[in-house]
Amino acid sequence: MRETVIQWANKEKIIAIVRGIEPEKCLKVAQALYDGGIRMMEITYDQRNPDSWETTAASIGEIAKAFEGRMLVGAGTVTTPHLVELTHKAGGLFIISPNTNADVIRRTRELGMVSMPGALTPTDVVAAWEAGADIVKLFPISTFGPGYLKAIKAPLSHIPMMAVGGINEKNIGEYLAAGAIGVGVGGNLANKTWIDAGEYHKITEVARAMVAAL
């Protein structure tokens, strides 16, 4: 299954980042994303509220079951091996982190999931790759832009990188042209204001625009 997830990441290009959304709304968000052409979704753990982690894992499990074979779901903001295990038990298929933690990467690979740790400098990127990352998440890329990604990819072209931070339908093409295999998109896609207002059609519209921009 690991190879399948990696293939999907390379083919689909966009991973929607869903953060701070109530569990009962996650399925509606997933449907809105799916209707817009998005096929990979990350649900993040709230590091400020450990009591919510079991509920987050349950949301991952519900989406994995409801969209089996149609959309791949994983976890974001994973900072400990415990959260890796929680995600695996729920049925999540990939692990995305804001940082590089060798223990998190190791446990992810041991459980047969895809590892996407966060890194920024060339040293960070290589360390993540050597620790076993399948794809390195270049974050926060918005601070530096596509030119920075292109510069890093020049000597490190063998390492697949995903751009995350400030990605939208207007600049997604620039990051892909700079060498990213794909992008992670959060508030510019799974917009919390729209979700709170029940305006799921707006998510679908932006998703379609992003897929078209590919």
C-alpha positions in Angstrom: 0.0 0.0 0.0 2.9 2.3 0.6 3.8 2.4 -3.1 0.2 3.1 -4.0 0.1 6.1 -1.7 3.4 7.4 -3.2 2.0 6.9 -6.7 -1.2 8.8 -5.8 0.8 11.7 -4.3 2.8 12.0 -7.5 -0.2 11.7 -9.7 -2.8 13.7 -7.8 -0.4 16.5 -6.7 -2.7 18.1 -4.1 -3.2 17.1 -0.5 -5.9 19.1 1.2 -5.1 20.0 4.8 -8.1 20.0 7.2 -7.4 21.7 10.5 -9.6 22.6 13.4 -12.8 21.2 12.0 -15.4 19.4 14.2 -15.6 15.7 13.5 -19.2 15.9 12.4 -18.2 18.2 9.6 -15.2 16.3 8.3 -17.2 14.0 6.1 -19.0 16.9 4.5 -15.6 18.6 3.9 -14.2 15.3 2.4 -17.2 15.1 0.1 -16.8 18.7 -1.0 -13.1 18.1 -1.7 -13.9 14.9 -3.6 -16.5 16.7 -5.7 -13.9 19.2 -6.6 -11.4 16.6 -7.8 -9.2 16.3 -4.7 -8.2 12.7 -3.9 -5.9 13.1 -0.9 -6.8 14.6 2.5 -4.8 15.3 5.7 -6.6 15.8 9.0 -4.3 17.4 11.6 -3.9 16.7 15.3 -4.3 19.7 17.6 -1.1 19.8 19.7 -2.7 22.2 22.2 -5.4 19.7 23.0 -4.3 16.1 23.5 -7.8 15.2 24.7 -9.0 15.7 21.1 -6.5 13.2 19.5 -8.7 10.2 19.8 -11.6 12.1 18.2 -9.3 13.2 15.3 -8.2 9.6 14.8 -11.9 8.6 14.7 -12.5 11.2 12.0 -9.7 9.8 9.9 -11.2 6.3 10.3 -14.6 7.5 9.2 -13.3 9.1 6.1 -11.0 6.2 5.3 -14.1 3.9 5.4 -16.5 6.2 3.6 -14.1 7.0 0.8 -12.2 3.7 0.6 -10.6 3.3 -2.9 -11.7 6.8 -3.9 -9.7 9.1 -1.5 -6.7 8.5 0.6 -6.6 10.0 4.1 -3.8 10.5 6.5 -2.8 12.6 9.5 -1.0 15.9 9.9 0.9 17.7 12.7 2.1 14.3 13.8 4.9 14.9 16.3 5.2 11.6 18.3 5.2 7.8 17.5 2.1 7.6 19.6 0.2 9.7 17.1 1.6 7.5 14.3 0.2 4.4 16.0 -3.2 6.1 16.6 -3.4 7.0 12.9 -2.5 3.6 11.8 -5.1 2.0 14.0 -7.7 4.3 12.6 -6.9 3.4 9.0 -4.8 6.4 8.0 -2.3 5.8 5.2 0.3 8.6 5.5 1.9 10.7 8.2 2.8 14.4 7.7 4.7 16.4 10.3 5.8 20.0 10.6 9.3 18.9 11.6 11.7 16.0 11.2 11.6 13.5 14.0 13.6 10.3 13.3 11.4 8.3 15.8 8.2 9.4 14.0 9.7 8.5 10.6 10.9 5.1 11.8 7.5 4.2 13.4 5.7 5.3 10.3 7.8 3.1 8.1 7.6 0.2 10.5 3.8 0.3 10.3 3.8 0.4 6.5 2.6 4.0 6.1 4.1 6.8 4.0 6.3 9.3 5.8 6.2 13.0 4.9 8.2 15.0 7.5 8.7 18.7 7.4 12.0 20.4 6.7 13.3 23.7 5.3 17.1 23.9 4.9 19.2 21.6 2.6 20.6 20.0 5.8 17.1 19.4 7.1 15.9 17.9 3.9 18.8 15.5 3.6 18.4 14.5 7.3 14.8 13.7 6.7 15.5 11.7 3.6 18.3 9.7 5.3 16.0 9.0 8.2 13.6 7.3 5.9 11.2 9.9 4.6 9.3 9.0 1.4 8.6 12.6 0.5 10.0 15.7 2.3 7.5 18.5 3.1 9.2 21.8 2.4 7.6 24.1 5.0 6.9 26.9 5.4 7.6 27.5 1.7 5.5 30.7 1.5 8.3 32.6 3.4 10.8 31.9 0.6 8.8 31.2 -2.6 9.3 29.0 -5.6 12.8 30.3 -6.2 14.0 28.8 -3.0 12.5 25.4 -3.8 14.1 25.5 -7.2 17.5 26.3 -5.7 17.3 23.4 -3.2 16.1 21.0 -5.9 19.1 21.7 -8.0 21.6 19.8 -5.9 19.0 17.5 -4.2 17.0 16.5 -7.3 16.9 12.9 -6.1 14.7 13.8 -3.1 11.0 14.2 -3.8 9.7 17.4 -2.1 6.2 18.7 -1.4 5.6 22.4 -1.0 3.4 23.5 1.9 2.4 27.0 3.1 0.6 29.7 1.3 -0.3 27.6 -1.8 -3.4 28.6 -3.8 -4.8 28.2 -7.3 -2.7 31.2 -8.6 0.7 30.0 -7.5 0.4 26.2 -7.5 1.8 26.0 -11.0 4.9 27.9 -10.0 5.8 25.5 -7.2 5.3 22.5 -9.5 7.4 24.1 -12.2 10.1 24.7 -9.5 10.3 21.0 -8.8 7.7 20.1 -6.2 6.0 16.7 -6.8 2.9 18.2 -5.2 1.6 20.6 -2.7 -0.3 20.7 0.6 -3.1 23.3 0.8 -4.8 24.3 4.0 -6.9 27.4 4.7 -7.0 28.5 1.0 -9.0 25.3 0.3 -10.6 23.8 3.5 -11.5 27.3 4.6 -12.9 27.2 8.2 -15.1 30.3 7.7 -16.9 28.6 4.8 -17.2 25.3 6.7 -18.7 27.1 9.8 -21.2 28.8 7.4 -22.1 25.5 5.7 -20.8 26.8 2.4 -19.2 23.6 1.3 -19.8 24.4 -2.4 -17.1 27.1 -2.1 -14.6 24.4 -1.2 -15.6 22.4 -4.2 -15.3 25.5 -6.5 -11.7 26.3 -5.3 -10.8 22.6 -5.5 -11.8 22.5 -9.1 -9.8 25.7 -9.8 -6.7 24.1 -8.2 -7.1 20.9 -10.1 -7.6 22.9 -13.3 -4.4 24.9 -12.5 -2.4 21.7 -12.5 
